[in-house]
Amino acid sequence: MRILKFIGMAACAAAFIAATAAFNARTCFTPGKSYTFFCGDTSRDCRIVTAERGAALRRLLTGGVCGESTTYDSLDVAAFLKDCGGEVKFCEELSDSVNLYCTADLPYSVRLYGQEINLHVCIKQDGVTVASPIIFGGY
């Protein structure tokens, strides 16, 4: 009888811990249209996992996450940078976009052109994509 009580208490404790972790799972950014997680050790073996909804729970269930990204229809970039403690280190202008490479209060980082970068903001006509540390794949 005692073993059943112990198993029941252990199961309740495990359920409580799992529920607490699920409710406290956080993403780097407020999710936009969709949320993408980058998984893997290098950009060469990067696996991309996209969540249309439930990004925080997907983050909790996805192993090996080394970066995150989301896209917004529009974004006040100056306010966004202020909110995350972002500082632009360098800018790259392409024919269809402006890319800001920044440092910010975010968990992931890479060295790019000799600087520590952990926030990439890509501004295009049709929206703004933000990523930590950088956007992998086509953007």
N, C-alpha and C positions, 0 to 999 in steps of 0.2 A: 504494500500500500504506500509506503514511504517513497519508493522509487517512482510511482506514478505521480505523486505530488511534486517530486523533484523535476521530473520530465515536464510536467505541466508548467511549473514555475520557470524553467529554463526556456520553454517555448514562448511563454509570455514575454520574458525579458528579451529574447531574440526578436520578436515581433515589434516590441517597443523601440529597440535600437534601430531596426530597419526603417520603421516609420519616421523616427527622428531624423535619420540620415536622409531619407527621401524628401522630407519637408524642408530640410536645411540645404539641400543641393543647390548650388548657385552656378550661374554662368557668368562669364566676364562681362557680357553686355545684355541689355534688355533685348530680348529676341525681336527681330524684325520679321520680314516676309518668311524666312526660314532660318534655321540655325545650323551651322556646320562645325563639326569637330574634326580636327586633323590628328591622326594617330600614327605612330611609328617613330623610329629613331632618327631617320634622315628624310630629306625631301624625296629621295629616290624611292624609298619604300613607304611613302606616305599613303595612308588609307584615309579616305574621306567618308565621314558618316554625317548624313543630313537628317535633321528632324524638322518636319513641317510644323509640329506643335509638341508640347511637352519636353522642351529642351533641357530643363533642369533634371528631370527624371532620366532622360536619355544620357545626359552627362554622367549621372551616377552609375548607369549600367554599362557604360562604354569604357573599356580599359585602354591604357596607353595613350591617353589624350595628351598631345603636346602643343595644341593650339586650338583657337576657336574663332569663328567668324559669323557675321550676320550682315544682311543688306536691308537698308531702309529706303523707302521711296524718296524721302527728304530728311535732312538732318542739319541742325544748326551746329556746324563743325566747331566753331569757337566755343560755344557753350558745352559741347561734348568734351572737348579737350580740357576745359576748366574742370568739369565734373570728375574726370578720371586723372587729373593731375598731369595731363599730357603737355609735352614740350616738343615742338617740331625740331628735328635735327637736320633734316634735309628734305628737299622737294624734288620731284621728277615730273616734268610735263611731257605728256605724250599727245598724239594727235586727237585722241578721244577721251583723255582723262588727266586728272592731276592726282599724283600720289604723294602723300605726306608720310614720312617715316619718323616716328616719334619715340620718346621715352614716356612712360606713364606708370601709374600704380596698378600694374597688371602682372599676373604670375609667370607668364612665359617670356622668353627673350632669345634673341639670336644676335650674332655679330655680323654687321653688314657694313661694308666699306670702312672697317675699323671702328665702328661705333656700336654700342649696345642698343638694339632696337627691340621694343616690345609692343608697339602699336603701329599698324599700317592702316591708313585711311585712303581709299580710292574714290575720288569724286568724279562721277560721270553725269551725263545729261539725264539719264533715266534713273539715277539713284546713287546712294553712297554705301560702299561696303567698308566695314571696319573689321580688323582682325588683330589677334594677338597670337604670336608675335608678328607674322606677316601672312598675307593671303597666298595660299598655295594653289597651284593649278591656274587655269585661265581666269582672268578677270578683266 
